[in-house]
């Protein structure tokens, strides 16, 4: 009996995990987590566009963190509440409209050479015939792109990657939500806030 999607994610391959999720049907209630699991694209899009639902997942996070003392994660919530993906219209629409032009310019003009340069250097640094492509090449790439997008200096890139990874895992549910993990993600959130601001 599977009681935690996080446990299942850690104990199975991506293909096995995807197969299990698909087997739950297009929409199902996940009793242990206390949330609906939506796997159908059309349904997910319909929910995202329906004004009766909110993008603010703060109550969801709070419910999942009964073991964390809130002062431990004050910077995490300060950063999260400002995220575009956590806002509803009209705030979401206005923020998205402001960043669209700059982001499109970045995607069209700066992203291709950044990715090409990164891949050339990453692959040139591999000295063995067998290596983990995901860990060595694929995983660091998104943080590399985000660092370039936000103008993070090369000297801070590794710290930026570590902080972004920590935030992503915590924000995405890959956490046991203890005070120790909360303190780690709060430090990461503070670093990202001061680096990007």
C-alpha positions in Angstrom: 0.0 0.0 0.0 1.5 3.3 -1.1 1.1 6.0 1.5 3.4 8.7 0.2 3.9 9.9 -3.4 7.3 11.2 -2.2 8.3 7.8 -0.9 7.1 6.2 -4.2 9.1 8.8 -6.2 12.3 7.9 -4.3 11.7 4.1 -4.5 10.8 3.7 -8.2 12.1 4.6 -11.6 10.6 7.6 -13.4 8.7 5.2 -15.7 7.3 3.2 -12.8 6.2 6.4 -11.0 4.6 7.8 -14.2 2.7 4.4 -14.7 1.4 4.5 -11.1 0.2 8.1 -11.4 -1.5 7.4 -14.8 -3.2 4.4 -13.2 -5.0 6.7 -10.7 -7.1 8.1 -13.6 -7.4 11.6 -14.9 -8.5 12.9 -11.4 -8.3 11.3 -8.0 -8.3 12.1 -4.3 -5.0 11.4 -2.6 -6.1 10.7 0.9 -2.7 10.7 2.7 -1.7 14.1 1.2 -5.2 15.6 1.4 -5.3 16.9 -2.2 -6.6 16.1 -5.6 -4.3 14.6 -8.1 -5.0 15.8 -11.7 -3.1 14.1 -14.5 -5.2 15.0 -17.5 -3.9 18.0 -19.4 -7.3 19.3 -20.4 -8.7 19.1 -16.9 -5.5 20.7 -15.4 -5.8 23.6 -17.9 -9.5 24.0 -17.1 -8.8 24.2 -13.4 -5.9 26.7 -13.8 -8.2 29.0 -15.8 -11.2 28.7 -13.5 -11.4 31.7 -11.2 -13.0 29.6 -8.5 -9.6 28.0 -7.9 -6.6 29.9 -6.5 -2.9 29.6 -7.5 -1.9 30.6 -4.0 -0.7 27.3 -2.4 0.2 28.8 0.9 -2.5 26.9 2.8 -1.4 23.7 1.1 2.2 24.3 2.3 1.1 25.2 5.8 -1.0 22.0 6.1 2.0 19.9 5.1 4.3 21.5 7.6 2.9 20.7 11.1 6.4 19.9 12.3 8.0 23.1 11.2 8.1 26.2 13.4 7.0 29.1 11.2 9.8 31.5 12.2 12.2 28.9 10.7 10.8 29.4 7.2 9.9 33.1 7.2 12.1 34.0 4.3 10.7 31.0 2.3 7.2 32.3 2.6 8.3 35.9 1.9 9.8 34.8 -1.4 7.0 32.3 -2.3 4.2 34.9 -1.9 5.9 37.1 -4.5 6.2 34.3 -7.1 4.1 34.7 -10.3 2.9 31.1 -10.1 1.4 31.8 -6.7 -0.7 34.8 -7.9 -4.2 35.0 -9.3 -5.6 37.5 -11.9 -5.4 40.4 -12.2 -2.0 40.4 -10.4 -0.8 37.4 -12.3 -1.8 38.8 -15.7 0.0 42.2 -15.0 3.2 40.5 -13.8 3.2 38.1 -16.8 2.6 41.0 -19.2 5.5 43.0 -17.8 8.0 40.1 -18.0 6.9 38.6 -21.4 8.8 41.0 -23.7 12.1 40.7 -21.8 11.8 36.9 -21.5 10.9 36.5 -25.1 14.0 38.5 -26.1 16.1 36.4 -23.8 14.7 33.1 -25.3 15.2 34.2 -28.9 18.6 35.9 -28.7 20.5 34.9 -25.6 19.3 31.4 -24.7 20.6 29.4 -27.7 24.3 30.5 -27.3 24.1 30.0 -23.5 22.9 26.4 -23.9 25.3 25.6 -26.7 28.3 27.0 -24.7 27.2 25.1 -21.6 26.8 21.8 -23.4 30.2 22.2 -25.2 32.0 22.8 -21.9 30.0 20.1 -20.0 30.7 17.4 -22.6 34.3 18.5 -23.0 34.8 18.0 -19.2 33.7 14.4 -19.3 36.8 12.1 -19.4 35.1 8.7 -19.1 33.2 6.6 -21.6 30.4 6.0 -19.0 28.7 8.7 -17.0 25.4 9.8 -15.6 24.0 12.2 -18.2 21.2 13.5 -16.0 23.4 14.3 -13.0 26.4 15.5 -15.0 24.7 17.5 -17.8 20.9 17.8 -17.6 20.3 18.7 -13.9 22.6 21.7 -13.8 21.3 23.2 -17.1 18.1 24.9 -15.8 20.0 26.6 -13.0 22.6 27.7 -15.5 19.9 29.3 -17.7 18.2 30.9 -14.8 21.5 32.3 -13.5 22.1 33.9 -17.0 18.5 35.2 -17.1 18.9 36.9 -13.7 22.4 38.1 -14.2 24.0 36.0 -11.5 27.8 36.4 -11.5 29.8 33.3 -12.5 31.3 33.3 -9.0 27.8 32.8 -7.5 26.5 30.2 -10.0 27.2 27.1 -7.9 25.6 28.7 -4.8 22.7 29.8 -6.9 22.2 26.3 -8.3 22.3 24.7 -4.8 19.8 27.3 -3.5 17.5 26.9 -6.5 17.6 23.1 -6.2 16.8 23.3 -2.5 13.9 25.6 -3.1 12.6 23.5 -6.0 12.6 20.3 -4.0 10.9 21.9 -1.0 8.4 23.8 -3.1 7.6 20.8 -5.3 6.9 18.5 -2.3 10.1 16.5 -2.3 10.7 17.1 1.4 9.8 15.6 4.7 9.1 19.1 6.1 11.2 19.0 9.2 12.7 22.1 11.0 16.1 21.0 9.7 14.9 21.0 6.1 12.9 24.2 6.8 16.1 26.0 8.0 18.0 24.9 4.9 15.3 26.1 2.5 14.9 29.4 4.4 18.6 30.1 4.0 18.3 29.2 0.3 15.3 31.5 -0.1 17.2 34.4 1.5 20.2 33.9 -0.7 18.0 33.8 -3.9 16.1 36.9 -2.7 19.2 38.9 -2.1 21.0 37.7 -5.2 18.1 38.5 -7.6 16.8 41.7 -6.0 
